[in-house]
Amino acid sequence: MHAMKYQIIIIGGGPAGYTAAETAGKAGLRVLLIEKNSLGGVCLNEGCIPTKTLLYSAKLYDSARTASKYAVNVSEASFDLPKIIARKNKVVRKLVLGIKAKMNSGNITVLTGTAEIVDSRTVRCNGEAYQGENLLVCTGSETFIPPIPGIESVPYWTHREALDNKELPASLVVVGGGVIGMEFASFFNSLGVEVTVVEMMDEILGGMDKELSGLLRAEYAKRGVRFLLSTQVTGLATLPDGEGVRYTYKPMQPDASASEEAGTANVLLMSVGRRPVSKGFGLENLHPALTERGQVKVDAHMQTSIPGVYVCGDVTGHSLLAHTAIREAEVAVHAILGKEDAMSYRAIPAVVYTNPEIAGVGETEDTALAKGLKYRVAELPMAFSGRFVAENEGVNGVCKVLLDEDERVIGAHVLGNPASEIIALAAMAIELRLTAAEWKKIVCPHPSVGEIFKEVI
């Protein structure tokens, strides 16, 4: 029986789970990690990494087609979708093997199977019971499919099918203009598919800076993507020839003159959002305290109301992002090890890997207003960065920084490549509570796109 005892049992092998296992294993703790599918979770197998691999191919194709702007002549650019998908699979395989190698530490046991929590110290898997001094729940999130009339009788894609499809549809309707919806809209638009995006809110990318989201939408509208904002899909049906979907829609706001309209597309992609996986593995048996929104309540160390039981990653419902999950897992393991640490959500970057990229961190103008914060906005076109001008012919971008009354940096938002890479500079400034004057003292390499922050503040 002694072999069945562990210092930490982790349920879920995604970014939170594998980070917790690695951190705890390195510290010498005996770890049991239970994963029902593949190590790496949604992020690595069917989320962040595979979508970025596809988007990079699309970006290269975009670059080849517009190379003449840089006095480079590419005679005829073409792409091979099955090979793009094959390369994506190769990248995922390589990275999954990398995580498996990390889990090969002598202190970590990985089990494939479905976990069932018996009590706060006991977990069953594959008919065996395992004892753990601490329990980490890292079960992630799943695609949310809204109850649109007709949804049960029409074929549709989620991100999973979109990532593995080897034939381009002629037309695609994307329900949901959030991060996942926009990334796929971007990919398929680059490859020549006719794309329509239907979004219930009045702007795409809810949660991002509204002004920059609007500029990105205008750019994609110019490239032929059709946007139906403040619009609800009211019904779905398969076309008579079985070759696609008919969707009906109407404006969200009650408008006497607005009638229901209809459209058709070869393929329907559902990307309304994701929701935490908190049921089906016995967590409810422990009766942890819940927040007003019904999520599991955790403290600054990711511990629930039950001592020794921690929840990390998407399942907290707080921030459904892999990088948040990784940091939460570190905090939870540090708490178990007795190391001084606490979770901060002050500077969690958010990125959309469209072309151009859009990224933000800290407060947006909307969140600052909602919190009653006094702030000022400093904003400049990306053309104030020499490197940006050199590498983005005929393309505009925007950098926006929010500063509070004490001139501390509280938010930053960038539209323009490589927003995903430079946003970390702003995240550091916000997390470390730097003032504009303090941030300006840090020397940036020249020319680099990151210098835009020194220009704007």
NUFIDREN-846017 format. One line per 5 residues: number of its first residue (from 1); for each residue x, y, z of C-alpha. Coordinates in nm, 4 decimals. Layout:
BEGIN
NUM	X Y Z ~ ...
This chain:
BEGIN
1	0.0000 0.0000 0.0000 ~ 0.2934 0.2359 0.0679 ~ 0.3615 0.2780 -0.3071 ~ 0.0134 0.4237 -0.3507 ~ 0.0893 0.7235 -0.1255
6	0.1893 1.0551 -0.2784 ~ 0.2571 1.4054 -0.1500 ~ 0.0605 1.5565 -0.4391 ~ -0.2060 1.4067 -0.6648 ~ -0.2743 1.6190 -0.9736
11	-0.5857 1.5695 -1.1873 ~ -0.5296 1.6962 -1.5434 ~ -0.2104 1.7134 -1.7483 ~ -0.2563 2.0470 -1.9260 ~ -0.0416 2.3581 -1.8654
16	-0.1490 2.3816 -1.4991 ~ -0.1107 2.0090 -1.4306 ~ 0.2215 1.9471 -1.6025 ~ 0.3720 2.2690 -1.4571 ~ 0.2627 2.1661 -1.1066
21	0.4079 1.8156 -1.1578 ~ 0.7396 1.9487 -1.2863 ~ 0.7714 2.2129 -1.0103 ~ 0.6832 1.9639 -0.7354 ~ 0.8977 1.6846 -0.8825
26	1.2029 1.9118 -0.9008 ~ 1.1485 2.0036 -0.5354 ~ 1.1635 1.6332 -0.4438 ~ 0.7933 1.5720 -0.3761 ~ 0.6340 1.2404 -0.4803
31	0.3791 1.3280 -0.7484 ~ 0.0960 1.1383 -0.9164 ~ -0.0390 1.3030 -1.2334 ~ -0.3640 1.1630 -1.3799 ~ -0.4597 1.2587 -1.7385
36	-0.7455 1.1002 -1.9332 ~ -0.6349 1.2038 -2.2846 ~ -0.2957 1.3467 -2.3844 ~ -0.0356 1.5334 -2.1813 ~ -0.0365 1.9006 -2.2776
41	-0.4131 1.9338 -2.2497 ~ -0.6259 2.1380 -2.4888 ~ -0.3564 2.4085 -2.5173 ~ -0.0957 2.1847 -2.6738 ~ -0.3067 1.9222 -2.8504
46	-0.5977 2.1196 -2.9924 ~ -0.5626 2.4825 -2.8887 ~ -0.2862 2.7405 -2.8568 ~ 0.0031 2.5587 -3.0229 ~ -0.1724 2.3982 -3.3232
51	-0.3644 2.7182 -3.4070 ~ -0.0435 2.9252 -3.3969 ~ 0.1269 2.6701 -3.6264 ~ -0.1544 2.7027 -3.8836 ~ -0.1638 3.0811 -3.8488
56	0.2090 3.1055 -3.9134 ~ 0.1652 2.9180 -4.2439 ~ -0.1195 3.1565 -4.3363 ~ 0.0957 3.4573 -4.2405 ~ 0.3819 3.3346 -4.4621
61	0.1355 3.2901 -4.7477 ~ 0.0074 3.6473 -4.6879 ~ 0.3694 3.7700 -4.6898 ~ 0.4501 3.5859 -5.0137 ~ 0.1458 3.7355 -5.1857
66	0.2371 4.0889 -5.0755 ~ 0.6164 4.0518 -5.1141 ~ 0.6239 4.3039 -5.4005 ~ 0.5647 4.5789 -5.1390 ~ 0.9182 4.5006 -5.0219
71	1.0623 4.4861 -5.3778 ~ 1.0722 4.1059 -5.3668 ~ 0.9075 3.9223 -5.6544 ~ 0.7396 3.5910 -5.5731 ~ 0.6102 3.4565 -5.9039
76	0.3204 3.2477 -5.7789 ~ 0.2486 3.1828 -5.4144 ~ 0.0454 2.8729 -5.3358 ~ -0.0195 2.6531 -5.0332 ~ -0.0806 2.2839 -4.9592
81	-0.3436 2.2478 -4.6856 ~ -0.2846 1.8751 -4.6101 ~ 0.0861 1.9552 -4.5649 ~ 0.0050 2.2543 -4.3406 ~ -0.2042 2.0190 -4.1218
86	0.0720 1.7525 -4.1293 ~ 0.3293 2.0089 -4.0137 ~ 0.0948 2.1171 -3.7334 ~ 0.0681 1.7531 -3.6197 ~ 0.4487 1.7193 -3.6268
91	0.4916 2.0324 -3.4100 ~ 0.2356 1.9034 -3.1572 ~ 0.4004 1.5580 -3.1436 ~ 0.7416 1.7122 -3.0825 ~ 0.6142 1.9318 -2.7968
96	0.4111 1.6495 -2.6351 ~ 0.7283 1.4369 -2.6335 ~ 0.9064 1.7293 -2.4669 ~ 0.6484 1.7332 -2.1867 ~ 0.6670 1.3537 -2.1498
101	1.0443 1.3909 -2.1096 ~ 0.9903 1.6486 -1.8322 ~ 0.7560 1.4039 -1.6580 ~ 1.0264 1.1348 -1.6615 ~ 1.1699 1.2610 -1.3341
106	1.1897 0.9793 -1.0798 ~ 0.9468 1.1637 -0.8525 ~ 0.6564 1.1814 -1.1015 ~ 0.4172 0.8981 -1.1871 ~ 0.1861 0.9612 -1.4848
111	-0.1374 0.7615 -1.5082 ~ -0.3675 0.7565 -1.8114 ~ -0.7292 0.7284 -1.7025 ~ -1.0253 0.9096 -1.5538 ~ -0.9844 1.0306 -1.1974
116	-1.2584 1.0165 -0.9372 ~ -1.2224 1.2071 -0.6119 ~ -1.3368 0.9924 -0.3186 ~ -1.2383 1.2397 -0.0466 ~ -0.9829 1.5205 -0.0048
121	-0.7013 1.2663 0.0355 ~ -0.8167 0.9796 -0.1905 ~ -0.8516 0.9542 -0.5680 ~ -0.9580 0.6472 -0.7672 ~ -0.8316 0.5744 -1.1173
126	-0.8551 0.2559 -1.3265 ~ -1.0017 0.0670 -1.0292 ~ -0.7169 0.1574 -0.7892 ~ -0.7264 0.3989 -0.4947 ~ -0.4411 0.6454 -0.4429
131	-0.3661 0.8477 -0.1294 ~ -0.2315 1.2021 -0.1481 ~ -0.1421 1.4586 0.1175 ~ -0.2466 1.7343 -0.1248 ~ -0.4830 1.7392 -0.4205
136	-0.4501 1.9701 -0.7228 ~ -0.7488 1.9939 -0.9574 ~ -0.6362 2.1133 -1.3038 ~ -0.9206 1.9824 -1.5216 ~ -0.9342 2.2754 -1.7657
141	-1.2281 2.3841 -1.9788 ~ -1.4432 2.2588 -2.2659 ~ -1.6090 2.4154 -2.5690 ~ -1.9456 2.5697 -2.4852 ~ -2.2166 2.5011 -2.7433
146	-2.5144 2.7389 -2.6997 ~ -2.8693 2.6014 -2.7314 ~ -2.9443 2.7568 -3.0728 ~ -3.2622 2.6009 -3.2228 ~ -3.1541 2.3348 -3.4749
151	-2.7990 2.2945 -3.3399 ~ -2.8588 1.9277 -3.2569 ~ -2.9488 1.8421 -3.6163 ~ -2.6796 2.0270 -3.8169 ~ -2.3158 1.9305 -3.8702
156	-2.0737 2.1864 -3.7257 ~ -1.7071 2.2362 -3.6465 ~ -1.5502 2.3332 -3.3176 ~ -1.1819 2.4347 -3.3032 ~ -1.0994 2.0612 -3.3050
161	-1.2468 1.9910 -3.6512 ~ -1.1172 2.3212 -3.7912 ~ -0.7615 2.2190 -3.6950 ~ -0.7762 1.8838 -3.8740 ~ -0.9732 1.9643 -4.1878
166	-0.7696 1.8975 -4.5020 ~ -1.0150 2.0494 -4.7530 ~ -1.1047 2.4163 -4.7663 ~ -1.4755 2.4994 -4.7557 ~ -1.5872 2.7615 -5.0084
171	-1.7621 2.9539 -4.7302 ~ -1.7536 2.9532 -4.3507 ~ -1.9805 3.1129 -4.0925 ~ -1.8161 3.1642 -3.7539 ~ -2.0541 3.1987 -3.4585
176	-1.8628 3.3987 -3.1976 ~ -1.6166 3.6797 -3.2665 ~ -1.3911 3.6175 -2.9669 ~ -1.0262 3.5088 -2.9761 ~ -1.0841 3.1580 -3.1182
181	-1.3403 3.2802 -3.3722 ~ -1.1169 3.5622 -3.4968 ~ -0.8065 3.3444 -3.5228 ~ -0.9907 3.0928 -3.7413 ~ -1.1583 3.3735 -3.9400
186	-0.8083 3.5092 -4.0034 ~ -0.6670 3.1697 -4.1086 ~ -0.9458 3.0797 -4.3491 ~ -0.9685 3.4333 -4.4912 ~ -0.5940 3.4231 -4.5727
191	-0.6468 3.0952 -4.7593 ~ -0.9275 3.2412 -4.9718 ~ -1.2401 3.1179 -4.7913 ~ -1.5463 3.3461 -4.7815 ~ -1.5870 3.4144 -4.4069
196	-1.8802 3.5610 -4.2083 ~ -1.8456 3.6299 -3.8338 ~ -2.1610 3.6606 -3.6209 ~ -2.1095 3.8223 -3.2802 ~ -2.3712 3.9056 -3.0138
201	-2.1713 4.1932 -2.8635 ~ -2.1338 4.5298 -3.0361 ~ -1.7648 4.4639 -3.1061 ~ -1.5406 4.1625 -3.1687 ~ -1.2904 4.0454 -2.9065
206	-1.4825 4.1364 -2.5911 ~ -1.2363 4.2149 -2.3117 ~ -0.9760 4.3659 -2.5465 ~ -0.9391 4.7403 -2.6045 ~ -1.2488 4.8447 -2.8026
211	-1.0767 5.1009 -3.0261 ~ -0.8041 4.8578 -3.1356 ~ -1.0543 4.5720 -3.1834 ~ -1.2559 4.8007 -3.4122 ~ -0.9457 4.8823 -3.6174
216	-0.8624 4.5115 -3.6518 ~ -1.2205 4.4388 -3.7602 ~ -1.2007 4.7168 -4.0214 ~ -0.8791 4.5611 -4.1562 ~ -1.0429 4.2181 -4.1926
221	-1.3581 4.3720 -4.3424 ~ -1.1290 4.5276 -4.6061 ~ -0.9953 4.1769 -4.6756 ~ -1.3469 4.0483 -4.7330 ~ -1.4601 3.9136 -4.3953
226	-1.8255 3.9985 -4.3308 ~ -1.9136 4.0962 -3.9727 ~ -2.2631 4.0814 -3.8209 ~ -2.2276 4.2571 -3.4823 ~ -2.4939 4.2861 -3.2081
231	-2.6488 3.9883 -3.3860 ~ -2.7947 3.6644 -3.2563 ~ -2.8161 3.3390 -3.4514 ~ -3.1800 3.2318 -3.4090 ~ -3.1932 2.9058 -3.6019
236	-2.9891 2.6465 -3.7902 ~ -3.0838 2.3940 -4.0583 ~ -2.9018 2.1672 -4.3028 ~ -2.9374 2.2750 -4.6661 ~ -3.1591 2.0432 -4.8799
241	-2.8584 1.9137 -5.0775 ~ -2.6750 1.8424 -4.7504 ~ -2.3861 2.0600 -4.8703 ~ -2.3951 2.3187 -4.5955 ~ -2.5936 2.5065 -4.3345
246	-2.8653 2.7704 -4.3436 ~ -2.8561 3.0105 -4.0487 ~ -3.1129 3.2704 -3.9472 ~ -3.0163 3.5771 -3.7464 ~ -3.1549 3.9020 -3.6101
251	-3.0284 4.2105 -3.4245 ~ -2.9898 4.1719 -3.0467 ~ -3.1654 4.5002 -2.9650 ~ -3.5437 4.4836 -2.9977 ~ -3.6149 4.6837 -3.3100
256	-3.9675 4.6813 -3.4495 ~ -3.8424 4.7280 -3.8049 ~ -3.5727 4.4587 -3.7840 ~ -3.6782 4.1275 -3.9283 ~ -3.5070 3.7914 -3.9221
261	-3.2591 3.7375 -4.2053 ~ -3.0928 3.4229 -4.3383 ~ -2.7580 3.3205 -4.4796 ~ -2.5925 3.0007 -4.5966 ~ -2.2416 2.8586 -4.5652
266	-2.0632 2.5336 -4.6462 ~ -1.9386 2.5011 -4.2910 ~ -2.0525 2.6300 -3.9502 ~ -1.7801 2.6914 -3.6900 ~ -1.9006 2.7252 -3.3296
271	-1.6663 2.9376 -3.1193 ~ -1.8902 3.1017 -2.8621 ~ -1.6498 3.0295 -2.5790 ~ -1.5329 2.7781 -2.3227 ~ -1.6520 2.6791 -1.9771
276	-1.4719 2.5214 -1.6803 ~ -1.4828 2.1424 -1.6353 ~ -1.5764 2.1159 -1.2680 ~ -1.8109 1.8155 -1.2714 ~ -1.7804 1.4481 -1.3546
281	-1.4787 1.3600 -1.1427 ~ -1.6111 1.3916 -0.7878 ~ -1.5110 1.7466 -0.6921 ~ -1.8702 1.8131 -0.5851 ~ -1.8308 1.5326 -0.3221
286	-1.5944 1.7647 -0.1329 ~ -1.8482 2.0522 -0.1260 ~ -1.5917 2.3322 -0.1736 ~ -1.7123 2.6896 -0.1178 ~ -1.8240 2.8548 -0.4436
291	-1.8149 3.2148 -0.5665 ~ -2.1333 3.4085 -0.6536 ~ -2.0791 3.2997 -1.0153 ~ -2.0728 2.9339 -0.9103 ~ -1.6989 2.8808 -0.9610
296	-1.4797 2.7095 -0.7000 ~ -1.3551 2.9728 -0.4557 ~ -0.9774 2.9895 -0.4041 ~ -0.7469 3.2062 -0.1939 ~ -0.4287 3.3840 -0.3089
301	-0.2468 3.0469 -0.2909 ~ -0.5073 2.8705 -0.5096 ~ -0.6320 2.6697 -0.2088 ~ -1.0048 2.5973 -0.1827 ~ -1.2066 2.6085 0.1397
306	-1.0847 2.2499 0.1970 ~ -0.7301 2.2376 0.3390 ~ -0.4852 2.0659 0.1040 ~ -0.7182 2.0897 -0.1982 ~ -0.6070 2.3339 -0.4678
311	-0.7665 2.4398 -0.7982 ~ -0.5579 2.5836 -1.0844 ~ -0.6120 2.6853 -1.4452 ~ -0.9343 2.7193 -1.6439 ~ -1.1398 2.5275 -1.3871
316	-1.1223 2.8327 -1.1563 ~ -1.3209 3.0177 -1.4248 ~ -1.1093 3.3247 -1.3538 ~ -0.8862 3.3569 -1.6599 ~ -0.9100 3.0868 -1.9246
321	-0.5537 3.1268 -2.0480 ~ -0.2623 2.8812 -2.0468 ~ -0.0122 3.1326 -1.9099 ~ -0.2413 3.2122 -1.6156 ~ -0.2737 2.8381 -1.5457
326	0.1056 2.7943 -1.5458 ~ 0.1542 3.0734 -1.2903 ~ -0.1348 2.9491 -1.0707 ~ 0.0220 2.6012 -1.0650 ~ 0.3557 2.7439 -0.9500
331	0.1796 2.9393 -0.6731 ~ -0.0107 2.6287 -0.5521 ~ 0.3028 2.4104 -0.5393 ~ 0.4969 2.6881 -0.3646 ~ 0.2208 2.7009 -0.1017
336	0.2539 2.3234 -0.0480 ~ 0.6332 2.3616 -0.0193 ~ 0.5904 2.6470 0.2297 ~ 0.7521 2.9008 -0.0055 ~ 0.6416 3.2645 0.0093
341	0.4282 3.3351 -0.3005 ~ 0.0819 3.4616 -0.4003 ~ -0.1186 3.4856 -0.7211 ~ -0.1494 3.8263 -0.8861 ~ -0.3884 3.8921 -1.1739
346	-0.2755 4.2523 -1.2167 ~ -0.0824 4.1918 -1.5391 ~ -0.2182 3.8929 -1.7337 ~ -0.1514 3.9549 -2.1042 ~ -0.4127 3.8610 -2.3647
351	-0.3132 3.8090 -2.7278 ~ -0.5009 3.7403 -3.0507 ~ -0.2700 3.5901 -3.3155 ~ -0.4407 3.7398 -3.6180 ~ -0.2293 3.9205 -3.8788
356	-0.1726 4.1866 -3.7490 ~ -0.1634 4.0661 -3.3898 ~ -0.3486 4.2479 -3.1145 ~ -0.2436 4.2280 -2.7497 ~ -0.3381 4.3896 -2.4219
361	-0.2460 4.3751 -2.0546 ~ -0.3851 4.5356 -1.7395 ~ -0.6795 4.7744 -1.7484 ~ -0.8714 4.8673 -2.0616 ~ -1.0529 5.2011 -2.0727
366	-1.3794 5.0125 -2.0098 ~ -1.2494 4.8278 -1.6995 ~ -1.0833 5.1444 -1.5648 ~ -1.4116 5.3366 -1.6004 ~ -1.6085 5.0512 -1.4400
371	-1.3708 5.0557 -1.1411 ~ -1.3900 5.4342 -1.1155 ~ -1.0146 5.4736 -1.1714 ~ -0.8770 5.8104 -1.2723 ~ -0.6479 5.7621 -1.5697
376	-0.5069 5.9255 -1.8780 ~ -0.4441 5.7699 -2.2176 ~ -0.1158 5.8042 -2.4060 ~ -0.1475 5.6844 -2.7649 ~ 0.0667 5.6813 -3.0796
381	0.0680 5.5178 -3.4220 ~ 0.3142 5.2267 -3.4443 ~ 0.4944 5.4284 -3.7164 ~ 0.6812 5.6014 -3.4324 ~ 0.8915 5.2827 -3.4167
386	1.1519 5.2790 -3.6946 ~ 1.1689 4.8983 -3.6909 ~ 0.7907 4.8782 -3.7354 ~ 0.8052 5.1071 -4.0420 ~ 1.0915 4.9027 -4.1898
391	0.8983 4.5779 -4.1624 ~ 0.5336 4.6832 -4.2141 ~ 0.5017 4.8537 -4.5523 ~ 0.1689 5.0302 -4.5931 ~ 0.0379 4.8924 -4.2631
396	-0.0734 5.1023 -3.9673 ~ -0.0873 5.0070 -3.6012 ~ -0.1602 5.1669 -3.2644 ~ 0.0034 5.1615 -2.9223 ~ -0.2022 5.2802 -2.6262
401	-0.0904 5.3073 -2.2622 ~ -0.3104 5.3884 -1.9607 ~ -0.1504 5.5772 -1.6706 ~ -0.3095 5.6458 -1.3314 ~ -0.2992 5.9693 -1.1259
406	0.0516 5.8849 -1.0019 ~ 0.1688 5.8222 -1.3598 ~ 0.1908 5.4478 -1.2892 ~ 0.1336 5.2187 -1.5854 ~ -0.2010 5.0363 -1.5384
411	-0.2768 4.9159 -1.8916 ~ -0.1214 4.8756 -2.2364 ~ -0.2707 4.7748 -2.5722 ~ -0.1005 4.7162 -2.9058 ~ -0.2311 4.6537 -3.2580
416	0.0521 4.5575 -3.4927 ~ 0.3141 4.2827 -3.5236 ~ 0.4783 4.1565 -3.3065 ~ 0.2338 4.2690 -3.0361 ~ 0.2465 3.9217 -2.8751
421	0.6203 3.9561 -2.8060 ~ 0.6419 4.3182 -2.6914 ~ 0.3361 4.3093 -2.4610 ~ 0.5508 4.1303 -2.1987 ~ 0.7467 4.4571 -2.1532
426	0.4240 4.6304 -2.0511 ~ 0.3196 4.3352 -1.8318 ~ 0.6438 4.3736 -1.6343 ~ 0.5899 4.7477 -1.5943 ~ 0.2344 4.6921 -1.4640
431	0.3254 4.4009 -1.2336 ~ 0.6201 4.5948 -1.0862 ~ 0.4011 4.9095 -1.0536 ~ 0.6478 5.1231 -1.2510 ~ 0.5766 5.4879 -1.3214
436	0.6215 5.6177 -1.6744 ~ 0.9488 5.7859 -1.5643 ~ 1.0838 5.4588 -1.4159 ~ 0.9867 5.2579 -1.7234 ~ 1.1514 5.5130 -1.9527
441	1.4880 5.4566 -1.7779 ~ 1.5040 5.0963 -1.8991 ~ 1.7236 5.0791 -2.2089 ~ 1.5602 4.9178 -2.5146 ~ 1.7627 4.7915 -2.8114
446	1.7385 5.0136 -3.1191 ~ 1.5766 4.9593 -3.3576 ~ 1.3111 4.7374 -3.1998 ~ 0.9328 4.7549 -3.2075 ~ 0.9257 4.7507 -2.8253
451	1.0728 5.1034 -2.8248 ~ 0.7213 5.2251 -2.9071 ~ 0.6400 5.2154 -2.5339 ~ 0.9190 5.4662 -2.4565 ~ 0.7848 5.6910 -2.7323
456	0.4246 5.6749 -2.6158 ~ 0.4828 5.7466 -2.2437
